[in-house]
Amino acid sequence: MRILVGIDGSDDYFLPSRGRNRSYRRTFRYSFVTRLLTDLYIDGPRALGGGMMDAISQGHDFIVTRRRPGVNDPILLTGYSRGAAGVIEIANRLRSRKLEVQAMLLFDCVDRHIGINTQYIPENVRNVLHVVRDLGSGSRNSFGHSGRRPHHSTRYEEYSFHCTHSAMGGMPYYPSPEESEDDFIVESYPDGQTRVTYRQDSRGAEHVWYSVQKFIGLHGF
């Protein structure tokens, strides 16, 4: 048995909770985090308006409740975008309880929350696979990256892909009826046109998912 908690990425919906939840489920229904058999799946925080600290606390409390004294089920964490930053912070909190995280699978981690600092992977995390977008893709360069500084005792692997930030989470862009698969994708403000075509984005998402399968199997995700 294992304990697997995942936090997905942010959305941009300015809707009441019920409407937001329906829209979120539609958008993220095929995300990579949803494809994993998590014991606890947490919607990502709103792009604006908070929710990050609640998601972190929810994940942390779930693990602590499940990890009773004498129970040694391995702890696994996964997250996409800001959700990936969230699971790093969960690992930080677990460190204070002297709980080890066996493995962490990060999909293009970005930290855009002033209340946490997730540049560093804490020493209680044994294994990390971090898949990131190549900044040469021109996708969401304003977001930067986080979670790329592991402790020396952590086994850390990182692979980059020529696709958009959205495709890194399992949600590639698709052309409208007026567009071609060979057109370059244009993202919303402030980033604008990428250097990724719709065709490259779909293939990139496929390559990301294929690349994490060995890690998933090895650590029991």
C-alpha positions as CSV (number, residue, x, y, z in Angstrom):
1,M,0.0,0.0,0.0
2,R,1.0,3.6,-0.5
3,I,-0.3,7.1,0.2
4,L,-0.5,9.2,-3.0
5,V,-1.6,12.9,-2.9
6,G,-1.8,15.0,-6.0
7,I,-2.5,18.7,-6.6
8,D,-3.4,19.9,-10.1
9,G,-2.8,23.2,-11.8
10,S,-4.5,26.6,-11.5
11,D,-7.4,27.9,-13.5
12,D,-8.5,31.4,-14.5
13,Y,-12.2,31.0,-13.7
14,F,-13.8,33.9,-11.9
15,L,-17.0,31.9,-11.0
16,P,-18.9,31.0,-7.9
17,S,-17.6,27.8,-6.3
18,R,-20.2,25.5,-7.9
19,G,-19.7,26.9,-11.4
20,R,-16.0,27.0,-11.0
21,N,-15.9,23.3,-9.9
22,R,-17.8,22.2,-13.0
23,S,-15.6,24.2,-15.4
24,Y,-12.5,23.0,-13.6
25,R,-13.5,19.3,-14.0
26,R,-14.1,19.8,-17.7
27,T,-10.8,21.4,-18.3
28,F,-8.7,19.1,-16.2
29,R,-10.5,15.8,-16.8
30,Y,-7.6,14.3,-18.8
31,S,-4.8,16.0,-17.0
32,F,-1.8,13.9,-16.0
33,V,-2.5,14.2,-12.3
34,T,-6.0,13.0,-12.8
35,R,-4.7,9.9,-14.7
36,L,-2.8,8.8,-11.6
37,L,-4.7,6.8,-9.0
38,T,-4.4,9.3,-6.2
39,D,-5.7,8.6,-2.8
40,L,-6.4,12.3,-2.6
41,Y,-6.8,14.5,-5.6
42,I,-7.0,18.2,-5.0
43,D,-8.1,20.9,-7.5
44,G,-5.4,23.4,-8.1
45,P,-5.6,26.8,-6.5
46,R,-7.2,29.7,-8.4
47,A,-4.8,31.7,-10.6
48,L,-5.9,34.7,-8.6
49,G,-7.8,34.7,-5.4
50,G,-6.0,32.1,-3.3
51,G,-6.6,28.5,-2.4
52,M,-2.9,27.4,-2.4
53,M,-2.5,27.2,1.4
54,D,-5.8,25.4,1.8
55,A,-4.7,22.8,-0.8
56,I,-1.4,22.3,1.0
57,S,-3.0,21.9,4.4
58,Q,-5.6,19.5,3.0
59,G,-2.9,17.3,1.5
60,H,-0.6,17.4,4.6
61,D,-3.5,16.6,7.0
62,F,-4.6,13.7,4.9
63,I,-1.2,12.2,4.9
64,V,-0.7,12.7,8.7
65,T,-4.0,11.1,9.4
66,R,-3.3,8.1,7.2
67,R,0.3,7.7,8.5
68,R,-0.6,6.5,12.0
69,P,2.2,5.3,14.3
70,G,3.5,2.0,13.2
71,V,2.2,2.4,9.7
72,N,5.0,2.6,7.1
73,D,3.1,3.0,3.8
74,P,5.3,4.9,1.4
75,I,4.3,8.6,0.8
76,L,4.1,9.7,-2.9
77,L,3.4,13.2,-4.1
78,T,2.5,14.5,-7.5
79,G,1.5,17.9,-8.9
80,Y,1.3,20.1,-11.9
81,S,2.2,23.8,-12.2
82,R,1.3,25.6,-9.0
83,G,0.1,22.3,-7.7
84,A,3.6,20.9,-8.0
85,A,4.8,23.8,-5.9
86,G,2.1,22.8,-3.4
87,V,3.3,19.3,-3.0
88,I,6.9,20.5,-2.4
89,E,5.5,22.6,0.4
90,I,3.7,19.5,1.7
91,A,7.1,17.7,1.8
92,N,8.5,20.6,3.7
93,R,5.8,20.3,6.3
94,L,6.3,16.5,6.5
95,R,10.0,17.0,7.1
96,S,9.2,18.8,10.4
97,R,7.4,15.6,11.4
98,K,10.3,13.5,10.4
99,L,8.3,11.8,7.7
100,E,10.0,10.6,4.5
101,V,8.6,11.1,1.0
102,Q,9.6,8.1,-1.1
103,A,9.0,9.8,-4.5
104,M,7.7,13.0,-6.0
105,L,6.6,13.4,-9.6
106,L,6.5,17.0,-10.7
107,F,4.9,18.3,-13.9
108,D,6.4,21.7,-14.8
109,C,6.6,23.2,-11.3
110,V,6.0,26.9,-11.0
111,D,5.8,28.9,-7.7
112,R,3.8,32.1,-7.9
113,H,2.7,32.3,-4.3
114,I,4.4,34.7,-1.9
115,G,3.7,32.6,1.1
116,I,6.0,29.7,0.2
117,N,9.4,29.1,-1.3
118,T,9.7,26.0,-3.3
119,Q,12.9,26.5,-5.2
120,Y,14.5,23.7,-3.1
121,I,13.5,20.1,-2.7
122,P,13.8,19.2,1.0
123,E,16.1,16.4,2.2
124,N,13.3,14.1,3.3
125,V,12.4,13.4,-0.4
126,R,14.2,10.4,-1.7
127,N,13.4,10.4,-5.4
128,V,12.2,13.1,-7.8
129,L,11.3,13.1,-11.5
130,H,10.6,16.6,-12.8
131,V,9.4,17.1,-16.3
132,V,9.6,20.7,-17.5
133,R,8.9,22.8,-20.6
134,D,11.9,24.0,-22.6
135,L,12.0,27.8,-22.2
136,G,12.9,27.8,-25.9
137,S,9.3,26.9,-26.5
138,G,8.3,30.5,-25.5
139,S,5.5,29.2,-23.4
140,R,4.7,30.9,-20.2
141,N,8.2,32.2,-19.8
142,S,6.8,34.7,-17.3
143,F,6.1,31.8,-15.0
144,G,9.7,30.7,-14.7
145,H,10.4,27.4,-13.0
146,S,10.6,26.1,-9.4
147,G,11.6,22.9,-7.6
148,R,14.9,22.5,-9.5
149,R,17.3,22.5,-6.5
150,P,17.3,19.1,-4.9
151,H,19.1,18.3,-1.6
152,H,22.3,16.4,-2.3
153,S,20.8,13.2,-0.8
154,T,17.8,13.3,-3.2
155,R,17.9,11.3,-6.4
156,Y,16.7,13.9,-8.9
157,E,16.0,13.5,-12.6
158,E,14.8,16.2,-15.0
159,Y,13.7,16.1,-18.6
160,S,12.6,19.0,-20.8
161,F,10.1,19.1,-23.7
162,H,9.3,21.4,-26.6
163,C,5.6,22.1,-25.8
164,T,3.5,24.5,-23.9
165,H,3.0,24.7,-20.1
166,S,-0.5,23.4,-20.6
167,A,0.7,20.3,-22.5
168,M,3.1,19.6,-19.7
169,G,0.1,19.0,-17.5
170,G,-1.7,16.8,-20.1
171,M,-3.8,19.5,-21.8
172,P,-2.3,20.4,-25.2
173,Y,-3.9,23.2,-27.2
174,Y,-6.0,22.3,-30.3
175,P,-6.5,24.5,-33.3
176,S,-9.8,26.2,-34.0
177,P,-11.6,25.5,-37.3
178,E,-9.9,28.6,-38.7
179,E,-6.4,27.4,-37.7
180,S,-4.0,24.8,-39.0
181,E,-2.1,22.2,-36.9
182,D,1.1,23.9,-38.1
183,D,0.1,27.4,-36.8
184,F,2.0,28.6,-33.7
185,I,0.0,28.7,-30.5
186,V,-0.8,32.1,-29.0
187,E,-1.2,32.2,-25.2
188,S,-3.0,34.8,-23.2
189,Y,-1.4,37.9,-21.8
190,P,1.4,38.5,-20.9
191,D,3.2,35.8,-22.9
192,G,1.6,35.9,-26.3
193,Q,2.9,33.8,-29.2
194,T,4.9,30.7,-28.5
195,R,7.3,28.8,-30.7
196,V,5.2,25.7,-30.5
197,T,2.7,24.6,-33.2
198,Y,-0.5,22.7,-32.3
199,R,1.0,19.6,-33.8
200,Q,4.1,19.8,-31.7
201,D,2.0,20.5,-28.6
202,S,0.0,17.3,-29.0
203,R,3.2,15.2,-29.6
204,G,4.9,16.9,-26.7
205,A,2.2,15.9,-24.3
206,E,2.4,12.3,-25.5
207,H,6.2,12.3,-25.0
208,V,5.8,13.7,-21.5
209,W,3.4,11.0,-20.5
210,Y,5.5,8.3,-22.0
211,S,8.6,9.6,-20.3
212,V,7.2,9.3,-16.7
213,Q,5.9,5.7,-17.1
214,K,9.1,4.0,-15.8
215,F,9.1,6.3,-12.7
216,I,5.4,5.6,-12.1
217,G,6.0,1.9,-12.2
218,L,9.1,1.9,-10.2
219,H,7.7,3.8,-7.3
220,G,4.1,2.5,-7.3
221,F,2.2,5.6,-8.5
